[in-house]
Amino acid sequence: MLNLDVTTAGPTATITVVGEIDLSSSAELATSLDEARATGAEQVELDFAGVTFLDSFGLRTLIEAHTQAPIIIVGTPPNIRRIFDIVGLSEVLGLDPA
């Protein structure tokens, strides 16, 4: 299950993500990313502090979103950061420093 909350403050739209990002939920994340960009925000930030699982479908969704507009991922738990590190996307996707 995935819970998403989009908020906007100034030039930044923040999506708070809680749960698993996988085949069954990656489309929900893509929709939230589209909604965040539609606010006119200059920057989209993903708060991953509550993410418990991320598979290749979630990675694909994030890569596709990044090709449309830069995203920043903050609060990444160690197990999720390791996935980004293994596939070489930590710097590409704008993860906050460990």
N, C-alpha and C positions, 0 to 999 in steps of 0.2 A: 504494500500500500504506500502511496505517495501523497503527501500534503504539500501544497504550494501556496505561498502568500506573496502577492506582488504589492509593494509599496513604493511611492515616489517621494523623494525629498530633494528639492532643488534640481540639479541636472542629473541626478542618479536615480535609477529605478533598481530596487533591490528585490530579489526573489529569494525568500527563505524556503529552503528545501528540506523536508523531513521524510525519511523513509528510504525505500529502495527505488533506484532508477534502473529499469530493465526493459525487456521487450514490451511488457504490459503497461508500463508507465512513461516510457520515453516520449510518446506523442503528447502527453499532458505537459511535460516539461517544455516541449517545442511550442505548444500553444501559449504557455506562460511567457516564454521568451518573446514571442510575437507580440503579446499584449504589452510587455514591458517596453519594447521598442516603439510601439504605437503611441505611447504616452509622450513621445518626443524627447525622452531622456537622452542626454549625450553619452551616458555610460550605463551599462547594465552590469550589476554585481549579483553574483550568486552566493548566498550564504549556505555553505555545505556542512555546517556544524552538526546537523541532524541527519546527514546521509549515512545509511548503514550498509549499502550495497550499491555497486555500480558495475554494469556489464558492458559488452561491446555496443549494444544498442544505445545505451546512455552516452558512451563515448562518441558515437557517431552523431548523436543529436547535438552534443556540445561542439564538435568540430564544425558541423554545418552552421550552427549559430554563429560561431566565431568567424566563418568566412563571410557572413553577412554584415557583422559589426563586432568589434572587439568586446569581449566579456572579461570580467574579473571574477575569480573564484576565491572566496575567503572562508576561513574557519574549517578548512579541510581536515577531517580526522586522519590519523596516521595510516590506517588501512586503505583509505581511499587515495591519499597522497601517493602511497606506494604504487597503486595502479597507474596513476599519471606518470610517475617516475619510470616505471618499467617500460611503458609504451612511448616514452620520450615527449610527453605533452605538457609537462609541468611549466616550462617557460613559454611554450607556444600559446597555451590557454590562459596565461596570466594568473597563475596561482599565487596567492600571497606567500611571502617567504616563510619557510619552516621555522 
